[in-house]
Amino acid sequence: MSKPAVILVLAAAALALAVVFVVFAHPDTQSRDGNEKQESTAAPTPSVPAEARRQPSPLLPANPPKAPGRQEQEAAGGGRLDEASLVAKLRDLAASDPSLSLTLAKDAVARFSDSPNAPEFEWNVVKALANMERYKEAEQEALVLLRKYPNSPFADDVEHHLLNHPPNPASVPGQ
């Protein structure tokens, strides 16, 4: 076979592969007769009532511009959050903003003292104070939590982690 014949055969093979690829590239959207199907490849969604679906929280910018005390004013003043929003906000904050957590948690304790979430609000006060390294105040608030909600898992947590310090092992320098 001559060199031009080999090139011609290779070009024809490449063209045939391209045609096969185009025809069979999307078999789920075209049937064999070329008519488009109306099938969806998305997974079926479960039928959950709209009120039971959790809405994703909006993404916040990494470093949002912040007026001094704006969030604290909203938390303590006119822009008050409802109980469920307070629980969610406190869980989202974790240790990232202890002063805001403390403000929100104290507001929640004052407003929702009879709620099933009240032990968690008290626990958030203790946690925020500890994150701010205000340990004496955190211990005092932990004692309030233990007195008010002795059977709560949050009471167990502060008692274990804050009030009952384990003894340091002998291998720790300075003992």
N, C-alpha and C positions, 0 to 999 in steps of 0.2 A: 504494500500500500504506500502510496506516495505521501509526502508531507502535507500537501494541500488537502488530500482526501481525509487524513487523520484530523486535521483542524476542522474540516467541515463536519465530520462525525461528532467531534467533541462539542461543537457549537450547537448541533441539532440535539444532542443529549442534554446540554444545559438548558436549551429552550424548552424541551419536553419536561424537565424537572421544574422549571419555573411555572409552566402551565399546570402541572399536577399540584404544585404548592398553592397556586391561586385558587384552583377549583376546590381543593380539600382543606384549605387553611381554616375555615370556620364552618365545620360540619354542623354545629348546633344552631346556626342561624339560617342555613339554607338546606332545603330538601334536595333529593336527587334530581328532581325535575326543574330546579332552578328557582322555584318560588320560595319567597321568604317565609319562615315560620314565625309565629308570634310567641315562642317560648322564652321564658325568662330563666337566666342562669342563677339568679339570686336565690338564696336559701329562703324557705318559707319562714315567716315570722310567727312566733307563738301568739296565741290570742290571749293577751294580758290586758286587763282593764287599764285605761289610760291613767287613772289615778294611782295605780299600783306601780307604774313604771317610774323609775328614778330618772330624773332629768340630769344630764351632765352639767357640772358647774361650768360657768363661762371661764375661758382662759384669761388670766390676768397678765398684764405686761410684767416682764422680769423686774423692773425697777419703776413702778408707777410714780408719777409726780405726787408728792404728798405735802399738803399744807400742814403746818404744825398743829397737832392735836385734832385734826379733822376726823379721823376714824374714832378716836376716843369720844369726841363730842357726839358723833352719830350714834355710838353705842350707848351712851348715857342719856342722850337727849331725845330730840324729836324723831330721828330715824331709827326708832327701836325695832328690833327684830322680834318675830314671834318665837315661841318656844322651840319648834322644830328647826327653825333657821339658826337659832343660837346653838343648839346641839351640833348641827352640821358645821357651823363656823368654828366652834371650839375644837372639833375634831380635825378640821382642815388646818387650823393654825398650828396645832401641836406646840412645839417649842420655838417656832419661827418668830413669834412676836409676843413675848411673855407679858408685856405691859398691856397690850390690847386684850390678850386672853384674860388677864386679871380684871380689867374693866368689864368685859363681857360677862365673865363668870360671876362677879359680884352683882351685876345688874340682874342676871338670871336667878341668883340665889334670893335676891330681894323680891323679885316679881313672881317666881314660881316655886315658893318654898313647900307647897303641898303636892307638887308634881311627882310622878314616878321618876322623873329625870333629876330631881333635886339632889340626890347623892352624887350624881355625876357632876353637877354644877359645883357643889362644894369641893369635890375632888379636883376640879379644874382650878379653883382658887388656890388650893394647896400646891398643885403642880406649878402654877404660874409663879407663885412666891418662891418656890424652890428653884425654878429656872432663873429667877432674878437674884438668886443667892441670898435671899432674905429668909434664912432657915429658922430663926426664932419665931417669926410670924407664921411661917409654914407649919411649924410644930403646933402653935396655938390653934390655927385653923384645922389641923388634923385632929386635934382633941375635940373640937366642936363637931367635926364630921363623925367621930367615933361616938360621941354622946347622942347626936341626933339620929344616926342611922347605924346602929351597932351591928346589924345583920347584913349590911350591904357588902358586896364584893369590893366596892371602892374603899370602904372602911378597912377591910382586910389588907388592901394594897398599901394604903398609907401607914397602917400599923407595921406592916412587914418592912417597907422600904424606907420609912422616915423615922418612925418612933423606936423601933427595935434594931439598933445598930449592932451588927455582929462584931464580936471581938476581933481585933486585928491579930493575925498570926505572929508568932514570935520572930519570924523571918523578916518582918517589916522593920526597917531601920528606925531608930528613935523610940523604941519601946523600953 
